[in-house]
Amino acid sequence: MLDNNRLVGQIPAELGTVSNLRAVSLTNNSLSCTGVVPGAVDIDGDDVQTCDREQLLPCFLHLTHTTVPRPDSSSMECPLVLWKPHEIAVQNCSGSGVNRLGDQATNLANVSITDQRWDVDPSYYQYSGCKCLGGYQAIWSHNKTVLKCVLDTHNVLAPWFIPTAVITTFIGICLLGAVALLVWLKVTVQLRLKWQRERDLLKYRQKGVPNGGPATIVVTDVESYSGACGLYPAATPAVTCTHVHCAQAALACGSCCMVCQLIA
Protein backbone atom coordinates (compact mmCIF):
# COMPACT_ATOMS: atom_id res chain seq x y z
CA MET A 1 0.00 0.00 0.00
CA LEU A 2 1.72 3.15 -1.25
CA ASP A 3 -1.14 5.64 -1.03
CA ASN A 4 -0.78 9.01 0.71
CA ASN A 5 3.03 9.02 0.46
CA ARG A 6 3.53 12.19 -1.62
CA LEU A 7 5.13 10.15 -4.39
CA VAL A 8 6.01 11.92 -7.64
CA GLY A 9 7.15 10.71 -11.05
CA GLN A 10 6.10 7.57 -12.93
CA ILE A 11 5.22 4.11 -11.72
CA PRO A 12 8.40 2.07 -12.31
CA ALA A 13 8.06 -0.89 -14.65
CA GLU A 14 10.11 -2.94 -12.18
CA LEU A 15 7.01 -3.31 -10.01
CA GLY A 16 5.80 -5.78 -12.61
CA THR A 17 8.48 -8.24 -11.61
CA VAL A 18 7.10 -8.56 -8.06
CA SER A 19 4.81 -11.58 -8.14
CA ASN A 20 3.78 -11.59 -4.48
CA LEU A 21 1.77 -8.40 -4.68
CA ARG A 22 -1.96 -8.77 -4.15
CA ALA A 23 -3.22 -5.21 -3.87
CA VAL A 24 -1.37 -2.08 -4.95
CA SER A 25 -2.84 1.30 -4.03
CA LEU A 26 -1.06 4.36 -5.39
CA THR A 27 -3.84 6.86 -4.77
CA ASN A 28 -3.49 10.32 -3.24
CA ASN A 29 0.01 10.84 -4.63
CA SER A 30 1.41 13.14 -7.31
CA LEU A 31 2.33 10.39 -9.78
CA SER A 32 1.76 10.97 -13.49
CA CYS A 33 2.40 9.18 -16.78
CA THR A 34 4.51 12.19 -17.79
CA GLY A 35 6.47 12.29 -14.55
CA VAL A 36 5.21 15.84 -13.93
CA VAL A 37 2.87 16.65 -11.08
CA PRO A 38 -0.65 16.73 -12.55
CA GLY A 39 -2.05 20.23 -13.00
CA ALA A 40 1.26 21.88 -12.13
CA VAL A 41 1.12 24.25 -15.12
CA ASP A 42 -1.30 27.06 -15.89
CA ILE A 43 -4.86 25.88 -16.33
CA ASP A 44 -5.15 27.51 -19.76
CA GLY A 45 -1.82 26.27 -21.02
CA ASP A 46 -1.90 24.32 -24.26
CA ASP A 47 1.64 23.05 -23.86
CA VAL A 48 0.73 20.44 -21.25
CA GLN A 49 2.38 17.18 -22.19
CA THR A 50 -0.01 14.38 -23.05
CA CYS A 51 0.65 10.64 -22.97
CA ASP A 52 0.01 8.20 -25.78
CA ARG A 53 -2.30 5.27 -25.17
CA GLU A 54 0.62 2.94 -24.47
CA GLN A 55 2.25 5.48 -22.13
CA LEU A 56 -0.73 6.06 -19.87
CA LEU A 57 0.23 3.18 -17.58
CA PRO A 58 3.30 1.02 -16.93
CA CYS A 59 4.00 -1.35 -19.81
CA PHE A 60 2.44 -4.34 -18.05
CA LEU A 61 -0.88 -2.65 -17.17
CA HIS A 62 -3.77 -1.45 -19.31
CA LEU A 63 -7.13 0.33 -19.04
CA THR A 64 -10.17 -1.82 -19.61
CA HIS A 65 -13.42 -0.76 -21.28
CA THR A 66 -15.28 -1.39 -18.01
CA THR A 67 -15.75 1.71 -15.89
CA VAL A 68 -16.62 1.80 -12.20
CA PRO A 69 -17.49 4.76 -9.93
CA ARG A 70 -14.54 6.18 -8.05
CA PRO A 71 -14.63 5.59 -4.26
CA ASP A 72 -14.15 9.31 -3.58
CA SER A 73 -16.02 12.56 -4.01
CA SER A 74 -14.96 13.10 -7.63
CA SER A 75 -18.42 12.11 -8.95
CA MET A 76 -16.92 10.21 -11.88
CA GLU A 77 -16.38 6.67 -13.06
CA CYS A 78 -13.13 5.46 -14.57
CA PRO A 79 -11.77 2.31 -16.25
CA LEU A 80 -10.43 -0.61 -14.28
CA VAL A 81 -6.64 -1.02 -14.24
CA LEU A 82 -5.65 -4.64 -14.91
CA TRP A 83 -2.65 -6.71 -15.93
CA LYS A 84 -2.09 -7.39 -19.58
CA PRO A 85 -1.81 -11.01 -20.75
CA HIS A 86 1.73 -12.19 -19.92
CA GLU A 87 2.92 -12.55 -23.51
CA ILE A 88 1.72 -9.07 -24.44
CA ALA A 89 3.18 -7.56 -21.25
CA VAL A 90 6.61 -9.08 -22.01
CA GLN A 91 6.49 -7.80 -25.57
CA ASN A 92 5.46 -4.28 -24.54
CA CYS A 93 8.07 -4.05 -21.78
CA SER A 94 10.96 -5.33 -23.94
CA GLY A 95 13.40 -3.06 -25.69
CA SER A 96 14.99 0.16 -24.62
CA GLY A 97 13.20 3.32 -23.76
CA VAL A 98 11.63 5.20 -20.93
CA ASN A 99 10.01 2.92 -18.40
CA ARG A 100 10.94 -0.26 -20.30
CA LEU A 101 12.67 -3.35 -18.91
CA GLY A 102 14.74 -4.40 -21.90
CA ASP A 103 16.05 -7.93 -21.50
CA GLN A 104 14.59 -8.04 -18.00
CA ALA A 105 11.06 -8.10 -19.43
CA THR A 106 11.11 -11.89 -19.23
CA ASN A 107 11.23 -11.49 -15.45
CA LEU A 108 7.72 -10.05 -15.38
CA ALA A 109 5.44 -11.90 -13.01
CA ASN A 110 3.15 -14.32 -14.77
CA VAL A 111 -0.05 -13.41 -12.96
CA SER A 112 -3.67 -13.42 -14.00
CA ILE A 113 -5.85 -10.37 -13.97
CA THR A 114 -7.38 -11.48 -10.66
CA ASP A 115 -4.08 -12.09 -8.85
CA GLN A 116 -3.27 -8.40 -8.40
CA ARG A 117 -5.53 -5.42 -7.88
CA TRP A 118 -4.21 -2.02 -8.87
CA ASP A 119 -5.73 1.28 -7.75
CA VAL A 120 -4.25 4.28 -9.52
CA ASP A 121 -5.37 7.89 -9.43
CA PRO A 122 -7.15 8.85 -12.69
CA SER A 123 -4.84 11.86 -12.85
CA TYR A 124 -1.95 9.44 -13.54
CA TYR A 125 -3.44 8.36 -16.88
CA GLN A 126 -4.86 11.84 -17.51
CA TYR A 127 -8.43 10.72 -16.89
CA SER A 128 -8.48 8.72 -20.09
CA GLY A 129 -11.79 6.83 -20.39
CA CYS A 130 -13.29 8.61 -17.37
CA LYS A 131 -16.71 10.22 -17.44
CA CYS A 132 -18.93 12.06 -15.01
CA LEU A 133 -21.81 10.42 -13.22
CA GLY A 134 -25.39 11.30 -14.08
CA GLY A 135 -26.37 14.82 -13.07
CA TYR A 136 -22.80 16.11 -13.29
CA GLN A 137 -21.11 18.12 -16.03
CA ALA A 138 -17.61 17.39 -17.31
CA ILE A 139 -15.13 20.28 -17.28
CA TRP A 140 -11.80 19.54 -18.96
CA SER A 141 -8.72 21.69 -18.42
CA HIS A 142 -4.93 21.57 -18.84
CA ASN A 143 -5.14 20.66 -22.51
CA LYS A 144 -7.82 18.07 -21.74
CA THR A 145 -5.67 16.16 -19.27
CA VAL A 146 -7.58 17.09 -16.12
CA LEU A 147 -11.25 16.30 -15.60
CA LYS A 148 -13.50 17.82 -13.00
CA CYS A 149 -17.15 16.93 -12.52
CA VAL A 150 -19.48 19.64 -11.24
CA LEU A 151 -23.17 19.54 -10.53
CA ASP A 152 -25.18 20.24 -13.68
CA THR A 153 -27.45 23.06 -12.52
CA HIS A 154 -29.31 23.11 -15.83
CA ASN A 155 -30.77 19.68 -15.16
CA VAL A 156 -31.37 20.14 -11.45
CA LEU A 157 -35.05 20.29 -10.53
CA ALA A 158 -36.33 23.32 -8.68
CA PRO A 159 -36.91 22.74 -4.94
CA TRP A 160 -40.63 23.25 -5.36
CA PHE A 161 -41.01 20.85 -8.28
CA ILE A 162 -41.16 17.54 -6.41
CA PRO A 163 -43.63 18.70 -3.68
CA THR A 164 -45.83 20.30 -6.33
CA ALA A 165 -45.75 17.18 -8.47
CA VAL A 166 -46.66 15.02 -5.48
CA ILE A 167 -49.57 17.27 -4.47
CA THR A 168 -50.85 17.52 -8.04
CA THR A 169 -50.66 13.76 -8.47
CA PHE A 170 -52.50 13.24 -5.19
CA ILE A 171 -55.28 15.65 -6.20
CA GLY A 172 -55.57 13.97 -9.59
CA ILE A 173 -55.85 10.54 -7.99
CA CYS A 174 -58.53 11.83 -5.59
CA LEU A 175 -60.55 13.33 -8.46
CA LEU A 176 -60.33 10.15 -10.48
CA GLY A 177 -61.34 8.15 -7.42
CA ALA A 178 -64.35 10.42 -6.82
CA VAL A 179 -65.50 10.09 -10.42
CA ALA A 180 -65.04 6.33 -10.30
CA LEU A 181 -67.02 6.19 -7.04
CA LEU A 182 -69.89 8.22 -8.49
CA VAL A 183 -70.06 6.00 -11.55
CA TRP A 184 -69.96 2.90 -9.38
CA LEU A 185 -72.67 4.21 -7.07
CA LYS A 186 -74.89 5.15 -9.98
CA VAL A 187 -74.59 1.76 -11.60
CA THR A 188 -74.89 -0.07 -8.29
CA VAL A 189 -77.94 1.89 -7.13
CA GLN A 190 -79.74 1.38 -10.42
CA LEU A 191 -79.11 -2.32 -10.35
CA ARG A 192 -79.88 -2.57 -6.67
CA LEU A 193 -83.21 -0.77 -6.99
CA LYS A 194 -84.35 -3.17 -9.65
CA TRP A 195 -83.08 -6.15 -7.73
CA GLN A 196 -84.54 -4.88 -4.49
CA ARG A 197 -87.90 -4.27 -6.11
CA GLU A 198 -88.01 -7.78 -7.47
CA ARG A 199 -86.96 -9.20 -4.12
CA ASP A 200 -89.64 -7.22 -2.26
CA LEU A 201 -92.33 -8.28 -4.69
CA LEU A 202 -91.34 -11.90 -4.28
CA LYS A 203 -91.39 -11.52 -0.53
CA TYR A 204 -94.89 -10.03 -0.59
CA ARG A 205 -96.17 -12.81 -2.85
CA GLN A 206 -94.78 -15.45 -0.51
CA LYS A 207 -96.74 -13.97 2.41
CA GLY A 208 -100.05 -14.59 0.64
CA VAL A 209 -103.28 -12.84 1.63
CA PRO A 210 -102.82 -10.53 4.62
CA ASN A 211 -104.18 -11.99 7.85
CA GLY A 212 -104.15 -11.31 11.54
CA GLY A 213 -105.92 -7.95 11.25
CA PRO A 214 -108.26 -5.83 9.21
CA ALA A 215 -107.41 -5.37 5.57
CA THR A 216 -109.02 -3.20 2.93
CA ILE A 217 -108.78 -4.00 -0.74
CA VAL A 218 -109.88 -1.16 -3.01
CA VAL A 219 -110.27 -1.69 -6.73
CA THR A 220 -111.00 1.39 -8.77
CA ASP A 221 -112.34 0.65 -12.20
CA VAL A 222 -112.80 3.60 -14.48
CA GLU A 223 -114.39 2.20 -17.59
CA SER A 224 -113.11 3.52 -20.89
CA TYR A 225 -110.73 5.79 -19.02
CA SER A 226 -108.53 6.60 -21.99
CA GLY A 227 -111.44 7.14 -24.34
CA ALA A 228 -113.27 9.33 -21.88
CA CYS A 229 -110.21 11.44 -21.23
CA GLY A 230 -109.80 11.83 -24.97
CA LEU A 231 -113.37 12.97 -25.48
CA TYR A 232 -113.57 15.08 -22.31
CA PRO A 233 -110.07 16.36 -21.45
CA ALA A 234 -111.49 18.78 -18.92
CA ALA A 235 -112.89 15.89 -16.89
CA THR A 236 -109.54 14.12 -16.57
CA PRO A 237 -108.45 15.89 -13.32
CA ALA A 238 -111.73 15.03 -11.62
CA VAL A 239 -111.47 11.36 -12.57
CA THR A 240 -107.90 11.20 -11.34
CA CYS A 241 -108.79 12.94 -8.05
CA THR A 242 -111.58 10.44 -7.44
CA HIS A 243 -109.11 7.59 -7.87
CA VAL A 244 -106.63 9.21 -5.48
CA HIS A 245 -109.33 9.86 -2.88
CA CYS A 246 -110.31 6.20 -2.90
CA ALA A 247 -106.74 5.18 -2.24
CA GLN A 248 -106.31 7.73 0.55
CA ALA A 249 -109.55 6.59 2.19
CA ALA A 250 -108.34 2.97 2.14
CA LEU A 251 -105.06 3.97 3.78
CA ALA A 252 -106.94 5.90 6.45
CA CYS A 253 -108.78 2.70 7.39
CA GLY A 254 -105.47 1.02 8.30
CA SER A 255 -105.18 -1.25 5.30
CA CYS A 256 -102.07 -3.24 4.70
CA CYS A 257 -102.67 -4.16 1.10
CA MET A 258 -104.06 -1.92 -1.62
CA VAL A 259 -104.55 -2.58 -5.31
CA CYS A 260 -105.47 0.41 -7.44
CA GLN A 261 -106.17 -0.17 -11.10
CA LEU A 262 -107.37 2.00 -13.90
CA ILE A 263 -108.99 -0.08 -16.61
CA ALA A 264 -108.95 1.60 -20.00
C-alpha positions in Angstrom: 0.0 0.0 0.0 1.7 3.1 -1.2 -1.1 5.6 -1.0 -0.8 9.0 0.7 3.0 9.0 0.5 3.5 12.2 -1.6 5.1 10.2 -4.4 6.0 11.9 -7.6 7.2 10.7 -11.1 6.1 7.6 -12.9 5.2 4.1 -11.7 8.4 2.1 -12.3 8.1 -0.9 -14.6 10.1 -2.9 -12.2 7.0 -3.3 -10.0 5.8 -5.8 -12.6 8.5 -8.2 -11.6 7.1 -8.6 -8.1 4.8 -11.6 -8.1 3.8 -11.6 -4.5 1.8 -8.4 -4.7 -2.0 -8.8 -4.1 -3.2 -5.2 -3.9 -1.4 -2.1 -4.9 -2.8 1.3 -4.0 -1.1 4.4 -5.4 -3.8 6.9 -4.8 -3.5 10.3 -3.2 0.0 10.8 -4.6 1.4 13.1 -7.3 2.3 10.4 -9.8 1.8 11.0 -13.5 2.4 9.2 -16.8 4.5 12.2 -17.8 6.5 12.3 -14.6 5.2 15.8 -13.9 2.9 16.7 -11.1 -0.6 16.7 -12.6 -2.0 20.2 -13.0 1.3 21.9 -12.1 1.1 24.3 -15.1 -1.3 27.1 -15.9 -4.9 25.9 -16.3 -5.1 27.5 -19.8 -1.8 26.3 -21.0 -1.9 24.3 -24.3 1.6 23.1 -23.9 0.7 20.4 -21.3 2.4 17.2 -22.2 0.0 14.4 -23.0 0.7 10.6 -23.0 0.0 8.2 -25.8 -2.3 5.3 -25.2 0.6 2.9 -24.5 2.2 5.5 -22.1 -0.7 6.1 -19.9 0.2 3.2 -17.6 3.3 1.0 -16.9 4.0 -1.4 -19.8 2.4 -4.3 -18.1 -0.9 -2.7 -17.2 -3.8 -1.5 -19.3 -7.1 0.3 -19.0 -10.2 -1.8 -19.6 -13.4 -0.8 -21.3 -15.3 -1.4 -18.0 -15.7 1.7 -15.9 -16.6 1.8 -12.2 -17.5 4.8 -9.9 -14.5 6.2 -8.1 -14.6 5.6 -4.3 -14.2 9.3 -3.6 -16.0 12.6 -4.0 -15.0 13.1 -7.6 -18.4 12.1 -9.0 -16.9 10.2 -11.9 -16.4 6.7 -13.1 -13.1 5.5 -14.6 -11.8 2.3 -16.3 -10.4 -0.6 -14.3 -6.6 -1.0 -14.2 -5.6 -4.6 -14.9 -2.6 -6.7 -15.9 -2.1 -7.4 -19.6 -1.8 -11.0 -20.7 1.7 -12.2 -19.9 2.9 -12.5 -23.5 1.7 -9.1 -24.4 3.2 -7.6 -21.3 6.6 -9.1 -22.0 6.5 -7.8 -25.6 5.5 -4.3 -24.5 8.1 -4.0 -21.8 11.0 -5.3 -23.9 13.4 -3.1 -25.7 15.0 0.2 -24.6 13.2 3.3 -23.8 11.6 5.2 -20.9 10.0 2.9 -18.4 10.9 -0.3 -20.3 12.7 -3.3 -18.9 14.7 -4.4 -21.9 16.1 -7.9 -21.5 14.6 -8.0 -18.0 11.1 -8.1 -19.4 11.1 -11.9 -19.2 11.2 -11.5 -15.5 7.7 -10.0 -15.4 5.4 -11.9 -13.0 3.2 -14.3 -14.8 0.0 -13.4 -13.0 -3.7 -13.4 -14.0 -5.9 -10.4 -14.0 -7.4 -11.5 -10.7 -4.1 -12.1 -8.8 -3.3 -8.4 -8.4 -5.5 -5.4 -7.9 -4.2 -2.0 -8.9 -5.7 1.3 -7.7 -4.2 4.3 -9.5 -5.4 7.9 -9.4 -7.2 8.9 -12.7 -4.8 11.9 -12.9 -2.0 9.4 -13.5 -3.4 8.4 -16.9 -4.9 11.8 -17.5 -8.4 10.7 -16.9 -8.5 8.7 -20.1 -11.8 6.8 -20.4 -13.3 8.6 -17.4 -16.7 10.2 -17.4 -18.9 12.1 -15.0 -21.8 10.4 -13.2 -25.4 11.3 -14.1 -26.4 14.8 -13.1 -22.8 16.1 -13.3 -21.1 18.1 -16.0 -17.6 17.4 -17.3 -15.1 20.3 -17.3 -11.8 19.5 -19.0 -8.7 21.7 -18.4 -4.9 21.6 -18.8 -5.1 20.7 -22.5 -7.8 18.1 -21.7 -5.7 16.2 -19.3 -7.6 17.1 -16.1 -11.3 16.3 -15.6 -13.5 17.8 -13.0 -17.2 16.9 -12.5 -19.5 19.6 -11.2 -23.2 19.5 -10.5 -25.2 20.2 -13.7 -27.4 23.1 -12.5 -29.3 23.1 -15.8 -30.8 19.7 -15.2 -31.4 20.1 -11.4 -35.1 20.3 -10.5 -36.3 23.3 -8.7 -36.9 22.7 -4.9 -40.6 23.2 -5.4 -41.0 20.8 -8.3 -41.2 17.5 -6.4 -43.6 18.7 -3.7 -45.8 20.3 -6.3 -45.8 17.2 -8.5 -46.7 15.0 -5.5 -49.6 17.3 -4.5 -50.8 17.5 -8.0 -50.7 13.8 -8.5 -52.5 13.2 -5.2 -55.3 15.7 -6.2 -55.6 14.0 -9.6 -55.9 10.5 -8.0 -58.5 11.8 -5.6 -60.5 13.3 -8.5 -60.3 10.1 -10.5 -61.3 8.2 -7.4 -64.3 10.4 -6.8 -65.5 10.1 -10.4 -65.0 6.3 -10.3 -67.0 6.2 -7.0 -69.9 8.2 -8.5 -70.1 6.0 -11.5 -70.0 2.9 -9.4 -72.7 4.2 -7.1 -74.9 5.2 -10.0 -74.6 1.8 -11.6 -74.9 -0.1 -8.3 -77.9 1.9 -7.1 -79.7 1.4 -10.4 -79.1 -2.3 -10.3 -79.9 -2.6 -6.7 -83.2 -0.8 -7.0 -84.4 -3.2 -9.6 -83.1 -6.1 -7.7 -84.5 -4.9 -4.5 -87.9 -4.3 -6.1 -88.0 -7.8 -7.5 -87.0 -9.2 -4.1 -89.6 -7.2 -2.3 -92.3 -8.3 -4.7 -91.3 -11.9 -4.3 -91.4 -11.5 -0.5 -94.9 -10.0 -0.6 -96.2 -12.8 -2.8 -94.8 -15.5 -0.5 -96.7 -14.0 2.4 -100.0 -14.6 0.6 -103.3 -12.8 1.6 -102.8 -10.5 4.6 -104.2 -12.0 7.8 -104.1 -11.3 11.5 -105.9 -8.0 11.2 -108.3 -5.8 9.2 -107.4 -5.4 5.6 -109.0 -3.2 2.9 -108.8 -4.0 -0.7 -109.9 -1.2 -3.0 -110.3 -1.7 -6.7 -111.0 1.4 -8.8 -112.3 0.7 -12.2 -112.8 3.6 -14.5 -114.4 2.2 -17.6 -113.1 3.5 -20.9 -110.7 5.8 -19.0 -108.5 6.6 -22.0 -111.4 7.1 -24.3 -113.3 9.3 -21.9 -110.2 11.4 -21.2 -109.8 11.8 -25.0 -113.4 13.0 -25.5 -113.6 15.1 -22.3 -110.1 16.4 -21.4 -111.5 18.8 -18.9 -112.9 15.9 -16.9 -109.5 14.1 -16.6 -108.5 15.9 -13.3 -111.7 15.0 -11.6 -111.5 11.4 -12.6 -107.9 11.2 -11.3 -108.8 12.9 -8.0 -111.6 10.4 -7.4 -109.1 7.6 -7.9 -106.6 9.2 -5.5 -109.3 9.9 -2.9 -110.3 6.2 -2.9 -106.7 5.2 -2.2 -106.3 7.7 0.5 -109.5 6.6 2.2 -108.3 3.0 2.1 -105.1 4.0 3.8 -106.9 5.9 6.4 -108.8 2.7 7.4 -105.5 1.0 8.3 -105.2 -1.3 5.3 -102.1 -3.2 4.7 -102.7 -4.2 1.1 -104.1 -1.9 -1.6 -104.5 -2.6 -5.3 -105.5 0.4 -7.4 -106.2 -0.2 -11.1 -107.4 2.0 -13.9 -109.0 -0.1 -16.6 -108.9 1.6 -20.0 
